[in-house]
């Protein structure tokens, strides 16, 4: 008898079982194809490796940026502060040789380097912004020359600040780590933003201020990347304070009281309204001085003359030298009156415009804060004379002035509020008046000038979107 054939097409199997067998065959073939192409054993591990590298890069960026800020502090800030304090403790004739020779000779040497190395002239906040917008976060390592020269200008008494170079240093560190670790391009930009936040956080001792400034100035967004930026900012802050201490640089000598409700309604809006044109005055002066020395002159000559002119001002008013933070502390202690606040407000604008107009390099945030403190002090003492019951402590206006002027000049409204509050510890005293005056100054300033002092068109309606 012939053998039964079992090759008939599934006649003896129920229909659902037949479909299951056919489907399982397709599944097995798909699995075999994935394994043959090494997808199953690579997709998850590759993603894990990329995320691990990103986290390590963020932590490393915050760590190195914090250490870099400490090094910059010892290299530049300390020298500038020593020059300032020495000048303050001597009369005009005694300090004349120092305040003339230090800026003149120092900036002459710096100007020579800037002339011989044109690439060292590029840097600062605008460089970071352009790197994010135009080159995918790639910042050349040679930008380190600009950071070093900015520190030297600060140490020699030029009216510049340390925070811009610290921001650039943090961004440069993030860019370098991202490239060396072979991080994806979209993540390199995130690491650069995280590095900038770490630099800001370390410079101002304000992690929240660093995160907000990256949001306001460098195109960060409220998404998952903000967590990475916050981590780097906290790490940078922690390293800085662990080494240099957590003392608040702008803590008032006596506890400040909150302003009365009448002052919030009547005086604080006036402060915000007036801050916008004062900020515009500085930006106009700053831009005008870029051409006050003929561009056909060698850069070395222009930078030397800039140092000489700042030195001449410092014979009588050494407060204009370097970043100028000690004068803010002096004002918070009640050591400056109305007339001197006004004089220093105008002279700091002039000295800063001369320094940058001559071709020197450095940061603009510290001069902006000093100008704001002088503006706030002048207005606070004026209000105190007119209505002492509404302004019993004019020193609080020194802090408020920094907030409103940072919003007007740098277009950093929320970051300025948080940074000044963090540096002074006066959260309750500054929150309400800072929101009102800072908001008015910020809004009105857009109607007067649509760019920040950094030259960035950062109005959300005008700015290009970050990638």
Phi, psi and omega in degrees: 000133183295145180293142178289139179268133177255017181269000179297147188287083168054033184294330185268001182261141174299152184300315179300323181291325178298314181297321180297318181296318179296317180295322180294327177296317177298320181296317180297318179298319180295318178297317179298320180294316179298316181296318181297329178269006175060040181270316184298319184272004181242324188301304182296312179298321179298316179295320178297317180296318180297316179294321178296316178298322180295315180297315179296323179293321178296314179296316179296321179297314178299319181295309183291324178296320177297316177295321179297322179294325177295315178298318179296322179300311181292328183284319189242308185301313185297317180297316179297319180292322178296319177298318180296310183296321178297318181294323181294329185273003179233158179283173183304316182291320181291323183271353184306310181300321184289311185288343175272312187287319184299308178292323185290306181292316181300312181286337173296314178295318179295318178298325177297316179295318179298324180288321181283335182235082183303330181293341180283353179279344185267129177170188177092192184299319182295324178298318179296316179301313182292326177297322179289324185275330191244333186233021175065028179083008180277115178244121182297145180295336180293348176295348177298331178299319179297321180296315181295315180294325176298319177296322179292320177299316179298316182294330181274359175103002176298145184280073180227177182237165180271343191288321178303309176299325178293322177296314179296321179297315178299317179294320178297318177298315178299317180296317181294315179296317180299319180288317182294327180276000180057046176284148178303150186304316182295333177277335176299318178298320178296319180293324176297316176298320178296320178296319177297318178296321178296320178296316178296314182300317180290323182292318185257000184056042186216091179299316180295320177297323178296317179296316181294324179293324176295324175294318186280326188251332189243019169075015176293159183233162176279079177218197183295333179297336181296331177296318178296319179297318179295322179298313180297321180297317180292321179296315178299318178297316182296316179297315181299311184287331178295328183266316185261353182094164183251024178296141180276122185291332184245030177288126179297153181290333177233150179300136180266144177267153175291146180290146176297158181300324180297322178293323178297324184275323188261318189262320184298318176300323177298319178300316179294320180296318182286334182294327182296308177294328176295318176297321177296323177302314180294316180298320178295316178297317180301313180289325180294322184285352175294339182238009183289330172262129184306130182291343178287343176290147176301144182301323180302318180294317182294316181293322177297315178297323177299315177298320179296316181294320177295322178296322178297317177299321185289347176302318181260331182227078181294351179299341183279350184289147174053210184294319178092010181300326179301331180290331175294315178299321178297319179293324178291337177273003179080020183269005181232137178262179184303311185298316181291326175302315181295316181298313181292329175302311183289320183288326177292322173301314182294312182297320179292318179296321178294315182300310182283325179296331179284343180113004177291161181243157181159187182265154181251352186289315180299312176301324178297318180292322178295316177301317178296320179295320179293320176298313181295320179297317179298315181291321180297317180288330175294314177297323181297322178292323183279315184223077183298336179289329179276332181233075181289335180233092182295345181298332180297334180287339174298317178290317180296326179299322178296322180295310185291325182284329176293324176292323182283314187273314183264350182061033178246077187292298185289321180295322177297319179298312182292320183293315180294320177297319179293322183283342181251337184076010184259060184295310184293325182284336186256339189300302184293307179296328179293321178295318183289301184294317179296321179294317179296314179300317181297314182291315181293326183297330179295331180283340182263315178216129187263019175226155176278174178297339180280356182080020182260126174281078192261014171295128181306332180284342184247333190286144171292147182283143177285156183273000000 
